[in-house]
Structure formats: structure tokens, C-alpha cells
Amino acid sequence: MNTGLDHRHLLGLSDYSAREINLILETARRFRDILNRPIKKVPTLRGITVVNLFFESSTRTRISFELAEKRLSADTVNFSASGSSVSKGESLKDTAQNIEAMKIDMVVVRHESPGAPHFLTQCVDAVVINAGDGAHEHPTQALLDMLTISDRFDSLSGLNVSIVGDILHSRVARSNIHGLLTMGANVTICGPQSLLPVHLEKMPRAGSLRITNRLEEALEGCDVAMALRIQLERQGRSLFPSMREYHEQFGIQMHHLDRYKDLIVMHPGPVNRGVELASEVVDHERAVILNQVTNGVAVRMSVLYLLSGQSSPE
Ligand code: CP
């Protein structure tokens, strides 16, 4: 019986099984215990070199991968497209092959083009981890979201999770839909008609998928509401009348928390306060946004460790 991951890379959650997701979450919980110790470092990835290739801006993912690598004692190198030879016209393939020629083992990549991490696997021998590719997938975000949900509920299976906002342009939504359905959650996606996907792939998974453009319908009976940022940078034109009207119709506000008493609120960040979430909701005790960020380090340690092929977490 295979007790590790069935994959060599983490490109997305679309083909990760429930067993693999459970393994990543369980390993993340073990690493989280290490992060709560006075000395938050283990020698697990000593001798392994990881390059963080960020072609797009990031606060949470980038810092969290870097911290995870340092906590595991890996050697890390950070690359930003700005200030690199990409600005002189060097391609992704040439950039990656030149970096690999310096003997690296793992690459964490964020890129504005969907499929860039998949392409990298054809250019380099290193293990590739997707840190967000365009509007395609952001698998470690969905994994840290599932870890955060599992901290509050006994099981992901049968849970009602509503994802609200700009689903069309969201890699976070896509990875969460794959991951949550695989784990048996019932997912509702909600947003203005113009921000919902026209075609949803047929996903033969344990959970069910429902679509609505009425927020009240999405929140009724819901355990977890995950709000998403309106991604103006990925919209060629305005797809809804105004931010104020968006907030009125799709923003989660205090009256929603008062009405739906058991609901917890999540957001992958960065948050536009007063748009997808009222500012008081962001700071409310039932918002677990900073727990998500904390869990990000443990989840990324887990993914790095499991894909590194090392035999023991400590
Ligand atoms: N959630 C997320 O991906 O945030 P960053 O863009 O700051 O990494």
C-alpha cells in the first residue's frame, strides 16, 4: 500500500485523491505542533534547495512558503520577475533551466499564465509546486482552507460550504471546488451572473455542487462562507455596476452573521474591506482569516516534505 503521495508535483487539486488530501492535512497538523514549540525548526529538508519563482505579486503565499522552507532547514532562493532578466526578454523555460543548472531540487512557482507550472515540469527535473497560476489553480490555498475548516468541524464530508464572489477569475475557487468536492463537502458557488463560470466541468466527486446568484440562498444552512476578492486585474471590463451595489448584493455583512448564527467566514486575502466583506465582519471572532494565514505555513511545510521524498518529518 502506498503511504505517500501518488504525485511527483503539486500542480492542482483536480486529480488529488481524498487519501492524498487527508495525508497532507494530517502531516500539516504534525508540523503545526512543531511550529508551536519554542524552537520552530526541524532538519527535515537539510541539503534540499528550493527556489521560489514569483512572476506575480504575493504577500501571504510567498512569505509562507519561505517560512515553511526555513522551518524545514531547506536552502532557499527567491526570484522576482522584476529586477531579473525576464525584463530583458528571457522566457520562462530559459529562466527555469538556468536556475536548475545551479542544482536545485524544488521550484515553487506563481505565474499569471494558467498552465505555467505544468509547462515547467516539461522543462526541468525539479519537483514543481503551483503557488497560483492565473485563474487556474492555487492548490496550497485550498489545502490551508480545508485545514482551517477541519479545525472547526469534525469532518469535511457533508459540510455546506458557500464560495461567494468572483468565481470566474478565481484560482482559489477552482482549487477549493476540486478539493472540497473530493472530500465530500457540498459546495455552493454564488456571485453576479457575469462572474460565474458559463460551463462547470463535470466533477464526479463525493460532494455536490450548486450555483446561485442569491446570497441569502447561498448562506441559508451554510456552515462556511468563503468570500473572494473581486479581481479587477483579471477583468477586461467592468462586470458589475459598482462596488457599492456589489457590496449591497453579495457582500457579507453583520446582519448575515446575526441571522446565520453558526456560520464561519473565510477569505484567502487580500481583502477589499467594505466590498466582499463588511469591515466589522473581517474583524469578527467568527472570521477565521488569520487562522487561514497561520495554517498556510504548516500546510506548505507538509507539501514540501511529502513531495521531497524525505522519509521522516523530523
Ligand atoms: N491568498 C493569496 O494567495 O495571497 P497572496 O496573493 O498575498 O499570496
Boltz pocket constraint, residues with backbone or C-beta under 6 A from the ligand:
constraints:
  - pocket:
      binder: B
      contacts: [[A, 57], [A, 58], [A, 59], [A, 60], [A, 61], [A, 62], [A, 131], [A, 132], [A, 138], [A, 141], [A, 268], [A, 269], [A, 270]]
      max_distance: 6.0
